[in-house]
Amino acid sequence: MTESTHAITALVIHRLIREAEGPSRLDLRPAPNPVDDAAVRLMERLCRHFAERPGKGYGHFEQDERNFPMPALVRRHVVEGSLDFAALSAEMLAHLQQRVDEDKVEEGGYVLIARATVFGADCLYVALLQETLGSVIGDGLAIHDSPHLDFGGLQVAGRIDITAWQAGAERYIAFLKGRGDVAGWFKRFLGCTDVVIALKETKKLVETLAHFADTQQLEAPARDELLQRAHLVLEQMHESGAPLDLAAVAGEVFPDAPQKLAETLQDEALDLASGFVPDKRALRPLIRFKAAAEDWKLEFERSGLRAGTVQYDEANNTLVLTNVPESLRKVLLEG
């Protein structure tokens, strides 16, 4: 986290305690934590892990504020100023406790709530963090157990982009889908309605794949092979109705360095959703060129370039088409 891209407005840690039986309990910190170096490092880790994690959902606030109070809480804090940050976090934690008890969520943990400017956007973060046991080396090189927050196992976290919300964006809430039914109760806590427009998201995915192929300095055949593989993988997902898994797509499309493609697809700035079924209508650009000028329109398969039926003369900036169909030939001769 750097000062130029991140700035913490406020941060607090509360605790949600789950008993073996019965309702959960809350251990509320009475005031926000100091925004010191330790808090900055903690927030930096949360932002990094949230950005790098695949399988996010996106959406906007539910309209039913009676059953989903989060938008009202955010409005009272951000717009009306009737809730300071400490009161906001206490209200949020009480609502979180209600959702946890309703769904009989088994695990509690430390609840981090923070307001921070991230890459120019005013955001509200919420994360449920578990403790794990590690080891430290003390005096005399002795080994000691040391509990610490388990960011590697982060399953429950969300971000409300306040800037996008105030600007009337289509979607401004992001949350980790986690494993099992984690996303269900936490999504209800956030008051979030999923917004996944498959056609729009597929177009964004196709554009990202094409840009990735352009930046890898691949020879033309290898680049075309990558895009054709992407087309095949996504078309199969469409036909089977399988939801999009970004990590799986990266592994199949770019098997030589899947992590490199996965990092591109999971870039936080891209906000690419997962879990939707790719829309076949948006896949054609992966294997087909389409262009138009004032006097003509043209569409052809990438394979035509390799086969030689379409030839581009870079020096003269011209395209040569071969194997012209007889029907078109006759029309051209008559014209």
C-alpha angles and dihedrals in degrees: 000000000000131000091239095060105024133044124172115220095181139343134186137177120211128171130235111200120200117203124208088250134008130027126332124259131224129225103195123197105223095220137019118277117259112266093236131143092279091053091048092051090048092051091046091056092047093050092047095048092044091050094047098046115102123217103057127165124213134201150119137263121293113246093226099086093172092067095026106042099172097096090051091050092050091047092051090050102040106028108023098031091216093125120055118208095265092052091044092053092048091051091047092050092050089052091046090052090052092054092045092052093044092054094037091234107193102212131062125183144148114324114212116197118180141164113211142157107241118186090337096312122114104229139180114213128196123182135169108215128194128207123240131185120249136165133252131186113234138181114329089018089283118163118236133180113244124186116217139167113281105227091161089064095045108148106153119056138122140181129208112201100214093185092055091043092054090046091057096247119176092240130012105156122088125183138172112253091211123183127313114342097340093115094054102066094032092050088053089050089054089047089233130164111198115244111195114153100188096202094051094044092047091052089051090049092049092049090049092050091049091049091048091052090050093053098049096076091232125165112255095257092050091047092050090046090054092051093045090051089051090050091051094048094048093043090053089051089051093050094047095040090235114162117243116266109189095200092050092048091051091051094051099039099044106020093164092066109003094164091061092056092040090056090052094049092045095048106138092222090060094056090200111177124222131205097055125115110248114250110236092211091069097049100075096086088066090069104015137065118214126182142151139199132185094280104026149032123209136189128173142154121261087233088067090069092055093043092050096237086116116041126185118205104204095187093057096027092232136134122222119201120199133189091041109192115252092240092057092042091057092049091050092049092049093047 
